Amino acid sequence: MPTAQDQVGPLRRVYVRPPRAADLTRWREYGWRAEPDPQRAAEEHRALRAELERAGAEVVVGETPVDGDPDAIYAYDPVLPTDRGLILLRPGKPGRRGEPEAVARDLEAAGVPVLGALEPPACAEGGDLFWLDRGTLVAGRGYRTNDAGIAALRSLLPDVEVLAVDLPHLHGPSGCLHLLSLLSPLDTDLVVGYPPLIPVRLMQELETRGIGVVEVPEEEFPTMGPNVLALAPRVALALEGNPETRRRMQAAGVEVRTYRGEEISR
């Protein structure tokens, strides 16, 4: 049975938000490294949606605007889907706090109910959260997700173990370091990640559960080697490039598909 609390099962339905040219003009305010090309960004996003459809997923395209927020294209961050409905998160990045309501409007129209919402001072972003299994949510405590946010998730998910792990400082508050910047699930017994930065407690949990790690080489960590989407068990969608990470995933029995994301991802 399909479940929202499964990070590696066959992807049946996915929500995306296309880039909007007017929002991309504020790239400096949101800490983007270079000015994006709106036309190329739109083309890359259309190709990404086509790849998701090719994998068999129904693609729900968000239309509710979040004016002036170029980060709104990163639709994983504002909400946490659960089997009982959406949890509206509260981004640690203040400029993104209009996103959860916009996403909720889109998804409620698509038949997805809202379970609850985080309130101040709680903060959490989806990039710091992933389902290790249906009953275990891993939460990265860092500059975007705080203790109050993790406590709120525990309250809203009483039947779920919320495993909190501390994220590394690395480049500090100005860097966008999420838990999923460090690793991504590929199957119930496999992840791809960069072990030098994965929290100790999480590495120990992976070992205890018999979950293997496809190790991203140091030179491919800055180019988003660990950022991979499982389309199905051992079927992965990765950003173009990072050839050694791709080779290592394939050696572990993973089918790797790629998309171009110079404007919308990298």
C-alpha positions in Angstrom: 0.0 0.0 0.0 1.5 3.4 -0.9 2.3 5.6 2.0 3.6 9.1 2.4 5.9 7.8 5.2 8.0 5.8 2.8 11.0 7.6 1.3 12.0 4.8 -1.1 8.9 3.1 -2.4 7.7 3.6 -6.0 6.9 7.3 -6.4 3.2 7.6 -7.3 2.4 11.3 -6.8 4.8 14.3 -6.5 4.3 18.0 -6.0 6.4 20.5 -7.8 6.6 24.3 -8.1 7.9 25.8 -11.4 10.3 28.8 -11.2 8.8 32.2 -11.9 10.9 34.8 -13.7 9.8 37.7 -11.5 10.8 35.9 -8.3 14.2 34.9 -9.7 15.2 38.6 -9.8 15.6 38.5 -6.0 18.3 35.8 -6.1 20.8 37.9 -4.2 18.5 38.4 -1.2 18.0 34.7 -1.0 21.7 33.8 -1.0 21.9 32.3 -4.5 25.4 32.0 -5.8 24.8 33.4 -9.2 22.1 35.1 -11.3 19.8 32.4 -12.7 18.7 32.4 -16.4 14.8 32.3 -16.2 14.4 30.7 -19.6 16.9 27.9 -18.9 15.5 27.4 -15.4 12.0 26.9 -16.9 13.3 24.5 -19.5 15.2 22.5 -16.9 12.1 22.3 -14.7 9.9 21.1 -17.6 12.4 18.4 -18.3 12.5 17.4 -14.6 8.7 17.1 -14.6 8.9 14.9 -17.7 11.4 12.7 -16.1 9.2 12.3 -13.0 6.2 11.4 -15.3 8.4 8.9 -17.1 9.0 7.2 -13.8 5.2 6.7 -13.5 4.4 9.6 -11.0 1.5 11.9 -11.2 3.0 15.4 -11.1 0.9 18.0 -9.2 2.1 21.5 -10.3 1.7 24.2 -7.7 0.1 27.4 -8.9 -0.4 29.5 -5.7 2.2 32.3 -5.9 4.7 33.2 -3.2 5.6 36.6 -4.6 9.3 37.5 -4.5 10.5 34.2 -3.2 12.8 32.3 -5.6 13.3 29.5 -3.1 9.6 28.6 -3.5 10.6 26.2 -6.3 12.1 23.9 -3.6 8.8 22.3 -2.7 10.2 19.7 -0.4 11.0 22.2 2.4 7.7 23.9 3.4 5.6 20.8 4.4 6.0 17.3 5.7 3.6 14.8 4.1 2.4 12.0 6.5 -0.1 9.2 6.2 -2.6 11.4 8.1 -2.1 14.6 6.1 0.3 17.5 5.7 2.2 19.1 8.5 2.8 22.8 7.6 6.4 23.5 8.6 7.8 26.9 9.6 11.0 27.5 7.7 14.1 28.7 9.6 14.8 31.0 6.7 12.4 34.0 7.3 12.0 34.8 3.6 10.4 31.4 3.0 7.6 31.6 5.7 4.9 32.3 3.1 5.5 29.0 1.4 3.7 26.5 3.7 0.3 28.2 3.3 0.7 28.4 -0.5 1.7 24.7 -0.7 -1.3 23.8 1.6 -3.7 25.6 -0.7 -2.4 23.7 -3.8 -2.4 20.3 -2.1 -5.8 20.7 -0.4 -7.2 21.4 -3.8 -5.5 18.1 -4.9 -7.3 16.3 -2.1 -4.5 16.2 0.5 -5.7 17.3 4.0 -3.7 19.3 6.6 -2.9 17.5 9.9 -1.4 20.5 11.7 1.1 23.4 11.6 4.2 24.5 13.5 3.8 27.8 15.4 6.5 30.2 16.7 9.1 29.7 18.0 9.2 26.3 16.3 11.1 26.0 13.0 11.7 23.1 10.7 12.4 22.6 7.0 11.7 19.5 5.0 15.4 19.3 3.9 16.2 18.4 7.5 13.6 15.6 7.6 13.4 12.1 6.1 11.6 8.9 6.8 14.1 6.1 7.7 11.1 3.8 7.8 7.3 4.3 8.1 7.6 4.7 11.9 10.9 6.6 12.2 11.4 10.2 11.1 15.0 11.5 11.2 15.3 15.2 12.1 18.4 17.3 11.7 18.8 19.9 14.3 20.7 22.9 12.8 20.3 26.5 11.7 17.0 25.8 9.9 15.3 23.3 12.3 15.3 24.0 16.0 14.5 22.1 19.2 11.0 23.6 19.4 10.4 22.4 15.8 11.4 18.9 16.7 9.3 18.9 19.8 6.3 20.1 17.7 6.8 17.2 15.3 6.9 14.7 18.1 3.6 16.2 19.4 1.9 16.0 16.0 3.2 12.4 15.4 2.7 10.6 18.7 3.1 7.2 17.0 6.3 8.0 15.2 9.9 7.9 16.6 11.5 11.3 15.8 15.2 10.6 15.9 17.0 14.0 16.3 20.6 14.4 15.2 22.8 17.4 15.3 24.0 18.9 12.0 27.6 20.1 11.5 28.3 23.9 11.5 30.3 23.8 8.3 29.7 27.2 6.6 27.5 28.5 9.4 24.0 30.1 9.3 24.5 31.6 5.9 25.1 28.2 4.3 22.1 26.1 3.3 23.2 22.9 4.9 20.3 20.5 5.3 20.3 17.0 6.6 19.5 15.8 3.0 22.6 17.8 1.8 24.5 14.9 3.5 22.7 11.8 2.5 19.6 10.5 0.7 17.8 7.1 1.0 18.0 4.7 -2.0 16.3 1.6 -0.5 15.3 0.2 2.9 18.9 -1.0 3.3 20.9 1.6 1.4 21.6 5.3 1.4 24.0 7.5 -0.6 25.9 10.0 1.5 29.1 11.8 2.6 30.2 10.1 5.8 32.6 12.8 7.0 29.7 15.1 7.7 26.9 12.6 8.6 26.1 12.9 12.3 27.6 10.2 14.5 24.3 9.2 15.9 22.8 8.7 12.5 25.8 6.7 11.2 25.4 4.5 14.3 21.7 4.1 13.6 22.4 3.1 10.0 24.9 0.5 11.1 22.5 -0.9 13.7 19.8 -1.3 11.1 22.1 -2.9 8.6 21.7 0.1 6.2 24.7 0.4 3.8 26.2 3.7 2.7 27.3 4.5 -0.9 30.1 6.9 -0.1 30.2 10.2 -2.1 33.8 11.2 -2.8 35.1 14.5 -1.3 35.3 16.2 -4.6 31.6 15.5 -5.4 30.1 16.7 -2.2 30.2 20.4 -3.1 28.4 19.5 -6.4 25.5 17.9 -4.6 26.6 14.3 -4.9 24.5 13.2 -1.9 21.3 14.9 -3.2 19.4 12.0 -4.9 15.7 11.2 -5.2 14.5 7.6 -4.9 11.9 6.9 -7.7 11.6 3.3 -6.4 13.8 0.9 -4.5 17.3 1.2 -6.0 16.0 3.5 -8.8 17.5 7.0 -8.3 17.2 10.4 -10.0 20.4 12.4 -9.6 21.7 15.7 -10.8 23.9 15.4 -13.9 27.6 15.2 -13.2 29.2 13.5 -10.2 30.3 10.5 -12.3 32.1 8.7 -9.5 29.1 8.9 -7.2 27.0 7.5 -10.0 29.4 4.7 -10.7 29.4 3.7 -7.0 25.6 3.7 -6.9 25.4 1.6 -10.0 28.0 -0.8 -8.4 25.6 -1.2 -5.5 22.8 -2.2 -7.9 21.1 1.2 -8.3 19.6 2.3 -11.6 20.7 5.9 -11.9 18.7 8.4 -14.0 19.9 12.0 -14.3 18.4 15.5 -15.0 20.0 18.8 -15.8 19.8 21.3 -13.0 22.4 23.9 -13.4 19.8 26.7 -12.9 17.3 25.0 -10.6 19.5 22.9 -8.4 23.2 23.5 -8.5 
